[in-house]
Amino acid sequence: MTDKSQAQSTGSIAGISSNEITPSTTKKVTDTAPDVVLLCDGERISCHRAVLAKASSYFSAMFSSSFAEKDEKFITIKDVDGFILRILVDLSYGYPLELENEKMMLKLLETASMLQFLDVQNMCVRFLLHNLNESNALQFFALGDMIGVPELSKQSFAYLLYNFESIIESRELLSQLHIELLLKILEHPNLNCNSEIQILQIVDRWIIDQNAIIPEDRVFKLFACTRFKVLSEEDLNTASLLPFVQESQMLSKVVSILRLKDTTLVKPCRCHCHFKGDSPQLKMEGCQACSGFQVAVEDEVDSDKDAQEENSCLSPPDFRLREIFRSPCCSKKSESVIDNSEKKENVIDCYPLEIIDLVEQLLSTSPRVPPFVPCVVGHVRCLEVPGDGPILKKSKFIEGPSLLMYSFKTKSFKSLVKLSKIHEGPVEASGYKVCTLGKDVFIFGGEYMFGYSNWQNSVWRWNSFKNIWSIETSLLSSRRHHSLCVYDEFIYLIGGYGKHRIILDSVDRYDAFKCSWKRCAPLPSPLYSAACCSHKGLIYVFSHQVFTYDQQLDEWHTLANVRLPADTTFSHAMSVKDSGIYLTSVYSNFLYHFDPDAESLEVCVVGKFENNVLNSCYVESLQSIFTFSTGEVNESAGFPPSHQVEIFDTGSKLFTVLWKQNSDQGLITDFGIRHSLGCFPFLCYE
């Protein structure tokens, strides 16, 4: 491949064409002589004011009447690499990008952001996100945060949280993080961390690698990022041996309390140094850890304050924490006034009330949970911009399908991505199915225009962090209106319609990590659009009978003596830990329950929703079942049906309408028509 073709390939990866950057006035002004020369880092760049002003808000403002540079022939640009500035000018004229080096692309982004070349900035972000990986995610996140490019910092941050286990192996990159960025990562409630002791070990390594002394109140904030409630006794023993914990009398006391089996038995130290005001407790004598120490602390208050203020990158200290750190029995300096023989007996038992309060706060922090949100495949209306104003109006035309996420913050729907890959022709494919595994979305199967043998056999995968669609592979056999079941890293395609409208009994397993297929044992009987889920190591399929599949043995079995509701076809099955399996039907508003471990195998009614359930999914972190539906058309009522989101709390057993909107309002037209296209909890870092 030539250099020129490589550059064109890079441009296509970034999603930028020269037409996107080229201003409409470029061809007109290039026939005239350049009217300005940019002087930068030894470079002399001749160009046209009109081109620069069109491509850059910075130069547009510079050439306005209020700036001296408006009529200057030579303009000096400082603090910018001359080579990078020349690239920006060339891109403004529509020349192709001849740059593939990631480091240079970072410099281009930084300069484009500073000089406000927004089209180039967007191009750089797309390029960098396309190349996002474990080795550069920290760098991209820090840069995006520093220069104020939210798309880069947000996507990189989400990648960091999700791939935390592999990224933390890079000690060199981690040590370079500013403390505020490190805190933002470690304290995040959705951090994908399998072991909380890792947080303390990371903090210990980070502190060791810093050249400056970190104030103790900042060290405590890093320490408090850990979810101590889930630490085991072995983890706490490990924590007590970490250098930064041992070097802090206060942290040592916190860990020693946490190591106790019953923290309620800990009694606070009642010596005078822990009480203020006119309380008679002030007259009490201090313990040996506190006696004779107050004067030494007062002498060092000013020097401690000056030392903290020297580090300009730190925010003002927490004054409540400073009082605790200066408490005699919480300070390392108290060790010098206590005889070694008495230290173990007296100091360890000296727990200030403030320390005990801190321990209670640390234990009250909720465990981390993955940020799953309920999502559904639906359709939205096109938007059109009227010629007389910027207000967006709804069009009667319907766009292709989109993955819609319900946001609890805004109490509205957001389109995460358009499923354009199954609607690239004149019509949308029918009978395709969408599911998610980790951060990715998959599309399997479907047919365009029944009877023409025009099948959608490509397996499409959308990377939510990079916002990129890619073709994974092809189906082993064409199918539509099949069922999907996710089990560990595998996705099972079960039954459906095949060629010549034959109902299938075949089952194919797709390995999402190896991108490979396996043909599994066939179903006991052909079926389509059946409810299925994985539960306690088995796959359950609900049709006119209940079938189970053993992945290890590659065998199907039919459950005997299962009592099923008459005339009910199940469309969704949801496994709930320690609570069995919940089921819904597209033709009913009832919620059903099945317990495979019960003595009597029966599918029974739990309650009912307001609308028939077209789509449903269970979100474990919210302990709720969500349904997405549209009410039936009632012509006599005189008003259109409504879209609804309802929830069933598996703990309280309550049904609630979460969201409701008339179908002729808003942007949503439907949540699927007659058949569910996909409904599942999706990992979404907002």
C-alpha positions in Angstrom: 0.0 0.0 0.0 1.4 3.4 -0.9 1.6 6.3 1.5 -1.2 8.1 -0.3 -3.5 5.1 -0.1 -2.6 4.6 3.6 -3.6 8.1 4.3 -6.9 7.7 2.5 -7.5 4.5 4.5 -6.9 6.4 7.7 -9.3 9.1 6.7 -12.0 6.6 5.9 -11.5 4.9 9.3 -11.9 8.3 11.0 -15.1 8.8 9.0 -14.0 12.0 7.4 -14.1 13.0 3.7 -12.6 16.1 2.3 -16.1 17.4 1.5 -16.9 17.5 5.2 -14.1 19.8 6.0 -13.9 21.9 2.8 -15.8 25.2 3.1 -18.1 26.1 0.3 -16.1 29.3 -0.3 -12.7 27.5 -0.8 -12.9 27.2 -4.6 -13.9 30.8 -5.0 -11.1 32.3 -2.9 -8.2 30.0 -4.0 -8.3 31.8 -7.4 -7.1 34.9 -5.6 -3.7 35.5 -3.9 -3.4 34.7 -0.2 -4.2 37.6 2.0 -2.6 36.5 5.3 0.6 34.7 6.4 0.7 32.7 9.6 4.1 32.7 11.4 4.5 29.7 13.7 7.5 27.8 15.0 9.6 28.7 12.0 6.9 28.0 9.4 5.4 30.6 7.0 2.0 29.5 6.0 0.2 31.6 3.3 -3.6 31.3 3.3 -6.9 33.1 2.9 -8.8 34.7 5.8 -12.1 33.5 4.4 -11.0 29.9 4.5 -9.6 30.1 8.0 -12.6 31.9 9.3 -14.9 29.3 7.8 -13.0 26.4 9.3 -12.1 27.9 12.7 -14.1 29.8 15.2 -10.8 31.1 16.6 -9.8 32.7 13.4 -13.4 33.9 12.7 -13.2 35.9 15.9 -9.7 37.0 15.2 -10.6 38.5 11.8 -13.7 40.3 13.2 -13.6 44.1 13.6 -12.8 44.1 17.3 -9.3 42.5 16.9 -6.1 44.1 15.8 -5.2 41.1 13.6 -8.2 41.9 11.3 -6.0 43.7 8.8 -2.6 42.4 9.7 -0.7 40.7 6.8 1.5 38.6 9.1 0.1 37.0 12.2 2.2 35.1 14.8 0.7 32.0 16.4 2.3 31.1 19.6 2.5 27.8 21.6 1.6 25.7 18.5 3.7 23.3 16.5 4.2 24.7 13.0 3.9 21.4 11.3 0.5 20.7 13.0 -0.7 24.2 12.1 0.2 23.5 8.5 -1.9 20.3 8.6 -4.9 22.2 9.9 -4.6 24.8 7.2 -4.3 22.1 4.5 -7.4 20.3 5.9 -9.2 23.7 5.7 -8.5 23.7 2.0 -9.8 20.1 1.6 -6.5 18.3 1.2 -6.5 14.7 2.5 -5.1 13.9 5.9 -1.7 12.3 5.5 -1.2 11.4 9.1 -1.3 7.9 10.7 0.8 8.3 13.9 -1.3 8.2 17.0 0.9 10.6 18.9 0.7 13.1 16.1 -3.0 12.7 16.0 -3.2 13.6 19.7 -1.2 16.7 19.0 -3.5 17.5 16.1 -6.5 17.1 18.4 -5.0 19.3 21.1 -4.2 22.1 18.6 -7.5 21.8 16.7 -9.3 22.1 20.1 -7.2 25.2 21.1 -7.7 26.9 17.7 -11.3 25.7 17.4 -11.2 23.7 14.2 -14.3 21.8 15.2 -14.5 19.5 12.1 -10.9 18.5 12.5 -11.5 18.0 16.2 -14.4 15.6 15.5 -12.3 13.7 13.0 -9.5 13.3 15.5 -11.9 12.0 18.1 -13.4 9.4 15.8 -9.9 8.3 14.8 -8.7 8.0 18.4 -11.8 6.2 19.6 -11.5 3.7 16.7 -8.0 2.9 18.1 -9.0 2.9 21.8 -7.4 0.1 23.8 -6.0 -0.8 27.2 -2.7 0.9 26.5 -4.0 4.3 25.5 -7.4 4.7 27.4 -5.8 6.5 30.4 -4.0 8.9 28.1 -7.1 9.6 26.0 -9.2 10.2 29.1 -6.7 12.6 30.7 -6.3 14.5 27.4 -10.0 14.8 26.8 -10.6 16.0 30.3 -7.7 18.5 30.1 -8.6 20.1 26.7 -12.4 19.9 27.2 -13.4 17.3 24.6 -16.3 15.5 26.3 -16.9 12.8 23.7 -13.3 11.6 24.0 -13.1 11.8 27.8 -16.6 10.2 28.2 -16.0 7.3 25.9 -12.4 6.7 27.2 -13.7 6.9 30.8 -16.4 4.3 30.1 -13.7 2.1 28.5 -11.5 2.6 31.6 -14.3 1.6 34.0 -15.3 -1.5 32.0 -11.7 -2.7 31.3 -10.3 -1.7 34.7 -8.8 -5.1 35.5 -6.5 -5.1 32.5 -5.7 -1.4 32.5 -4.4 -1.2 36.1 -1.5 -3.5 35.1 0.1 -0.4 33.5 1.7 1.1 36.6 3.6 3.7 34.7 0.5 5.2 33.1 -1.4 5.0 36.4 1.3 6.8 38.4 1.1 9.8 36.0 -2.6 10.4 36.7 -3.5 13.6 38.6 -5.1 12.8 42.0 -8.5 14.2 41.0 -8.6 12.0 37.9 -7.5 9.0 40.0 -10.3 9.7 42.5 -12.8 10.0 39.7 -12.0 6.5 38.6 -11.6 4.7 41.9 -14.6 6.1 43.6 -17.0 5.5 40.7 -19.9 3.3 41.8 -19.9 1.4 38.4 -16.2 0.6 38.3 -15.8 -3.0 37.0 -13.6 -4.3 39.9 -13.7 -7.9 40.9 -11.7 -7.4 44.1 -11.9 -4.3 46.3 -8.5 -5.0 47.8 -7.1 -4.0 44.4 -8.2 -0.4 45.1 -6.1 -0.1 48.2 -3.1 -1.8 46.4 -3.4 0.7 43.5 -3.5 3.6 46.0 -0.4 2.3 47.7 1.5 2.0 44.4 0.3 5.5 43.3 1.5 7.1 46.5 4.9 5.4 46.3 5.4 6.6 42.8 4.6 10.3 43.6 7.6 12.6 44.1 5.6 15.0 46.3 4.3 14.3 49.8 0.5 13.7 49.6 -1.4 15.4 52.5 -3.1 12.9 54.8 -6.6 14.2 54.1 -6.1 13.4 50.4 -4.7 10.0 51.2 -7.9 9.3 53.2 -10.1 10.3 50.2 -8.2 7.7 48.1 -8.5 5.2 51.0 -12.2 5.8 51.2 -12.8 4.8 47.5 -12.7 1.2 48.7 -16.0 -0.6 49.4 -15.0 -2.0 52.8 -18.3 -3.7 53.3 -17.4 -6.4 50.8 -13.8 -7.0 52.0 -13.0 -10.4 53.5 -11.0 -10.9 56.7 -8.0 -11.9 54.5 -8.4 -8.7 52.5 -8.4 -6.6 55.7 -5.3 -8.4 56.9 -3.6 -7.5 53.6 -4.8 -3.9 53.9 -3.3 -3.5 57.4 0.2 -4.4 55.9 0.1 -1.9 53.1 2.9 0.8 53.7 0.6 3.8 53.3 -1.8 2.3 55.9 1.0 1.5 58.4 2.5 5.0 58.0 -0.8 6.6 59.1 -1.9 6.2 62.7 -5.4 7.2 61.7 -5.7 4.7 58.8 -4.2 1.9 61.0 -6.9 2.6 63.6 -9.6 2.5 61.0 -8.4 -0.9 59.6 -8.0 -2.3 63.1 -11.6 -1.5 63.8 -12.7 -2.9 60.5 -10.9 -6.2 61.3 -13.0 -6.6 64.5 -15.8 -9.1 64.0 -18.3 -6.8 65.8 -17.5 -3.1 65.4 -20.4 -2.2 67.7 -18.3 -3.2 70.7 -15.7 -0.5 70.0 -15.9 2.2 72.6 -14.7 5.7 71.8 -11.8 7.3 73.7 -13.3 9.8 76.2 -10.1 11.8 77.1 -10.2 15.6 77.0 -8.5 16.0 73.6 -11.6 14.6 71.8 -14.1 17.0 73.2 -14.6 20.7 72.7 -16.7 23.5 74.4 -17.8 23.7 78.0 -18.5 20.1 78.5 -17.4 18.7 81.9 -15.7 15.9 80.0 -13.0 18.4 79.2 -11.8 18.0 82.8 -11.1 14.3 82.2 -7.4 13.4 81.9 -6.1 12.2 78.6 -4.8 8.8 77.8 -1.1 8.2 77.5 -1.4 8.6 73.7 -2.8 12.1 74.2 -1.0 13.4 77.3 1.7 16.0 76.8 1.1 16.1 73.1 -1.2 19.1 72.5 1.7 21.7 72.5 3.7 19.8 69.9 0.7 19.7 67.6 -0.1 23.4 67.9 3.5 24.3 67.0 3.3 22.4 63.7 -0.1 23.5 62.5 1.3 26.5 60.5 4.1 24.4 58.9 1.6 21.7 57.9 -0.7 24.3 56.3 2.2 25.8 54.3 3.3 22.4 53.0 -0.2 21.6 51.8 -0.6 25.0 50.0 2.6 24.4 48.1 0.9 21.7 46.1 -1.3 23.8 43.8 -3.0 20.8 42.1 -4.8 19.8 45.3 -8.1 21.2 46.3 -8.6 22.7 49.8 -8.4 20.1 52.5 -11.4 18.7 54.4 -11.2 20.6 57.7 -13.1 18.0 59.6 -10.5 15.4 58.5 -7.6 17.8 59.5 -9.0 18.0 63.0 -9.0 14.2 63.2 -5.5 13.9 61.8 -4.2 16.4 64.4 -5.9 14.6 67.3 -3.0 13.3 69.4 -4.0 9.6 69.4 -4.5 9.7 65.6 -1.1 11.1 64.8 2.1 9.3 64.0 3.8 11.9 66.2 2.2 10.5 69.3 4.3 7.4 69.1 7.4 9.4 70.2 5.8 10.3 73.6 4.7 6.7 74.4 7.0 4.1 75.8 7.2 1.1 73.4 6.2 -1.3 76.1 2.9 0.6 76.7 2.2 1.5 73.1 0.5 -1.7 72.1 -1.7 -1.8 75.2 -2.9 1.8 75.2 -2.6 3.3 71.8 -4.5 0.6 69.9 -7.4 0.8 72.3 -7.6 4.6 71.8 -10.4 5.2 69.3 -11.7 8.8 69.0 -15.4 9.1 68.3 -14.6 10.7 65.0 -12.7 7.7 63.9 -15.6 5.4 64.8 -17.9 7.7 62.8 -15.6 7.4 59.8 -15.7 3.6 60.0 -19.5 3.7 60.0 -19.5 5.9 56.9 -17.0 3.6 55.1 -19.2 0.6 55.9 -22.3 2.4 54.7 -21.0 2.9 51.2 -23.0 0.7 48.8 -21.2 -2.0 46.8 -20.4 -1.3 43.1 -22.9 -2.4 40.6 -22.7 -2.5 36.8 -24.7 0.3 35.1 -27.3 -1.7 33.4 -30.3 0.1 31.9 -33.4 -1.3 30.2 -33.3 -1.1 26.4 -35.6 -2.0 23.6 -35.5 -2.0 19.8 -38.1 0.4 18.4 -38.7 3.0 15.7 -38.6 6.7 15.9 -40.0 9.5 13.6 -37.7 11.4 11.3 -36.9 15.0 12.2 -37.2 17.7 9.6 -36.0 21.3 10.0 -38.4 23.9 8.6 -36.9 26.6 6.4 -38.2 29.5 8.6 -36.6 28.5 11.8 -34.4 26.0 13.8 -37.4 24.3 15.6 -37.4 20.6 14.9 -40.8 19.2 13.7 -41.9 15.6 13.6 -42.2 14.0 10.3 -44.8 11.4 9.3 -41.9 9.3 7.9 -40.4 6.6 10.2 -36.7 6.1 10.5 -35.1 2.7 10.6 -35.0 0.8 13.9 -33.0 2.2 16.8 -31.8 0.9 20.2 -33.8 3.0 22.7 -32.6 3.4 26.3 -34.9 4.6 29.0 -33.1 7.3 31.1 -34.0 7.5 34.8 -32.4 10.9 35.1 -34.4 12.6 32.3 -37.4 10.2 32.5 -37.4 10.0 28.7 -36.0 7.8 26.0 -32.6 8.2 24.2 -31.6 6.6 21.0 -28.2 4.9 21.6 -27.6 3.8 18.0 -29.5 3.3 14.8 -29.6 -0.3 13.6 -28.8 0.9 10.1 -27.2 -2.4 9.1 -30.5 -4.2 8.7 -32.2 -1.3 6.9 -29.7 -0.4 4.2 -32.0 -1.4 1.3 -35.5 -0.2 0.4 -37.1 -2.1 3.3 -36.2 -3.2 6.8 -35.4 -6.9 7.4 -38.1 -8.9 9.2 -37.6 -11.4 12.0 -34.1 -10.3 12.9 -33.1 -10.4 16.6 -30.9 -8.1 18.7 -29.1 -9.0 21.9 -26.2 -7.7 24.0 -23.1 -9.2 25.5 -21.0 -7.0 27.7 -20.4 -3.6 25.9 -21.5 -4.9 22.5 -24.7 -5.2 20.6 -25.3 -8.1 18.1 -27.8 -8.5 15.2 -28.6 -12.0 14.0 -30.8 -13.1 11.1 -33.8 -11.7 9.3 -35.2 -11.7 5.8 -35.9 -8.9 3.3 -39.3 -9.2 1.6 -40.6 -12.7 2.2 -40.5 -15.1 -0.7 -37.5 -13.6 -2.5 -34.8 -15.5 -0.6 -33.1 -12.3 0.3 -31.7 -13.2 3.7 -29.7 -11.1 6.2 -27.0 -13.6 6.9 -24.3 -11.2 8.3 -23.7 -11.1 12.0 -23.3 -7.4 12.9 -21.6 -6.2 16.1 -21.7 -2.7 17.5 -18.9 -1.6 19.9 -20.6 0.9 22.2 -17.3 2.5 23.4 -15.9 3.1 19.9 -19.3 3.6 18.2 -18.3 1.3 15.3 -20.3 -1.3 13.4 -18.4 -4.3 12.1 -19.3 -7.6 10.4 -18.3 -10.5 12.7 -19.1 -13.5 10.5 -22.1 -15.1 8.7 -24.8 -17.4 10.0 -24.4 -21.1 9.7 -27.9 -21.2 8.2 -30.5 -18.6 7.3 -33.2 -18.0 9.9 -35.7 -15.4 11.1 -38.1 -15.2 14.1 -35.7 -17.3 16.1 -34.9 -17.0 19.8 -31.7 -15.7 21.3 -30.2 -16.9 24.6 -27.0 -15.4 26.1 -25.0 -17.8 28.3 -21.6 -16.7 29.5 -19.6 -15.8 26.4 -22.0 -17.7 24.1 -25.1 -16.7 22.2 -27.5 -19.4 21.2 -29.8 -19.1 18.1 -32.7 -21.4 18.7 -35.3 -22.5 16.1 -37.1 -19.9 13.9 -38.1 -20.0 10.3 -35.6 -21.1 7.6 -35.8 -21.1 3.9 -39.1 -22.1 2.2 -40.8 -21.1 5.5 -39.8 -24.3 7.2 -39.9 -24.1 11.0 -36.5 -25.1 12.4 -35.3 -27.4 15.1 -31.7 -26.4 14.7 -29.6 -24.7 17.4 -26.4 -22.8 16.6 -24.0 -21.5 19.3 -21.9 -18.4 18.6 -18.7 -17.8 20.6 -18.4 -14.0 20.8 -14.8 -14.1 21.9 -13.5 -16.5 19.4 -15.9 -15.5 16.6 -16.7 -19.2 15.9 -19.8 -21.3 15.5 -20.9 -24.7 16.8 -23.9 -26.6 15.6 -25.6 -28.0 18.8 -28.0 -30.8 19.3 -31.4 -30.2 17.7 -34.5 -29.2 19.7 -37.0 -32.0 20.7 -39.4 -30.3 18.3 -39.3 -27.4 15.8 -40.4 -24.0 17.2 -40.1 -20.2 16.6 -40.2 -17.0 18.7 -40.2 -19.1 21.9 -39.3 -17.7 25.3 -35.9 -18.8 26.6 -33.3 -17.9 29.2 -30.3 -19.4 31.0 -30.9 -20.4 34.6 -28.5 -22.2 37.0 -26.4 -23.6 34.3 -29.3 -24.8 32.0 -31.1 -23.2 29.1 -34.9 -23.2 29.4 -37.1 -22.9 26.4 -40.9 -22.5 26.9 -43.2 -23.5 24.1 -46.1 -26.0 24.2 -43.7 -27.9 26.5 -40.7 -26.9 28.6 -37.3 -28.0 27.2 -33.9 -27.7 29.0 -30.5 -27.8 27.4 -27.3 -29.0 29.1 -24.4 -27.2 27.6 -21.8 -29.6 28.9 -23.5 -32.7 27.6 -25.0 -31.0 24.5 -28.4 -32.6 25.3 -32.0 -31.5 25.3 -34.5 -32.8 27.8 -38.3 -32.3 28.1 -39.6 -31.5 31.5 -42.4 -33.9 32.4 -45.6 -33.0 34.3 -45.3 -29.2 33.9 -48.6 -27.5 34.2 -48.8 -24.7 31.6 -51.6 -22.0 31.3 -54.0 -22.9 28.6 -53.9 -21.0 25.3 -50.8 -19.0 26.3 -47.7 -18.5 24.1 -44.7 -17.1 26.1 -42.5 -14.6 24.4 -40.0 -13.7 27.1 -38.4 -15.6 29.9 -36.2 -13.9 32.6 -34.1 -15.6 35.2 -34.0 -14.0 38.6 -31.4 -15.2 41.1 -32.9 -17.3 43.9 -36.4 -16.6 42.6 -36.9 -18.8 39.6 -38.0 -17.7 36.1 -40.6 -15.0 35.2 -42.4 -15.1 31.9 -44.5 -12.8 29.8 -46.7 -13.3 26.7 -47.1 -10.9 23.8 -50.9 -11.7 23.7 -51.4 -11.1 27.4 -50.8 -8.6 30.2 -50.2 -11.3 32.8 -46.8 -11.9 34.5 -46.1 -15.6 35.2 -43.6 -17.4 37.4 -42.0 -20.8 37.2 -39.8 -22.4 39.8 -37.7 -25.3 38.3 -36.7 -26.4 41.9 -40.2 -26.6 43.2 -41.8 -30.0 43.9 -44.8 -29.1 41.8 -43.7 -27.8 38.4 -46.3 -25.2 37.5 -46.4 -21.9 35.7 -48.6 -19.6 37.8 -49.8 -16.1 37.6 -48.1 -13.4 39.7 -50.1 -10.4 38.6 -50.8 -8.3 35.6 -49.6 -5.1 33.8 -51.9 -2.6 32.3 -51.0 -3.4 28.6 -50.2 -6.6 26.8 -46.5 -7.2 27.1 -44.7 -7.0 23.7 -41.2 -6.6 25.3 -39.8 -7.3 28.7 -36.5 -7.7 30.4 -35.1 -8.1 34.0 -32.4 -5.7 35.2 -30.6 -7.4 38.1 -29.0 -4.3 39.6 -32.5 -2.7 39.9 -34.2 -5.9 40.9 -37.1 -5.1 38.5 -38.8 -6.4 35.4 -39.4 -3.7 32.8 -42.0 -4.0 30.0 -42.4 -1.8 26.9 -45.7 -1.8 25.1 -48.3 0.1 23.2 -52.0 0.0 24.2 -54.6 -1.4 21.9 -56.3 1.0 19.5 -59.8 1.8 20.8 -61.7 3.7 18.1 -64.7 4.4 20.3 -62.5 6.2 22.9 -61.6 8.9 20.5 -57.9 9.2 21.4 -54.8 7.3 20.3 -53.2 4.5 22.2 -50.3 5.2 24.5 -46.8 3.9 24.8 -46.0 2.6 28.3 -43.1 1.5 30.4 -44.1 -0.5 33.4 -42.1 -2.2 36.1 -42.5 -5.0 38.5 -40.4 -4.9 41.6 -39.3 -8.5 42.4 -38.7 -7.5 46.0 -41.9 -5.6 46.9 -44.0 -7.4 44.3 -45.5 -4.1 43.2 -46.6 -3.1 39.6 -45.9 0.5 38.6 -46.3 2.6 35.5 -43.0 4.3 35.0 -43.6 6.3 31.8 -46.5 7.0 29.5 -47.0 8.9 26.3 -49.6 9.1 23.6 -48.4 7.3 20.4 -49.0 10.4 18.3 -46.7 12.5 20.5 -43.0 12.5 20.9 -40.5 10.7 18.6 -41.3 7.1 19.3 -43.6 5.4 16.9 -43.5 1.8 18.3 -41.5 -0.7 20.4 -41.6 -3.3 17.6 -44.6 -4.4 15.6 -46.3 -7.7 16.6 -42.9 -9.3 17.5 -40.2 -8.3 19.8 -37.0 -7.4 18.0 -34.9 -7.2 21.2 -35.3 -6.1 24.8 -32.5 -6.5 27.3 -30.5 -4.8 30.0 -27.6 -2.9 28.4 -24.3 -1.8 30.0 -24.4 2.0 29.6 -21.9 4.4 31.3 -23.6 7.8 31.2 
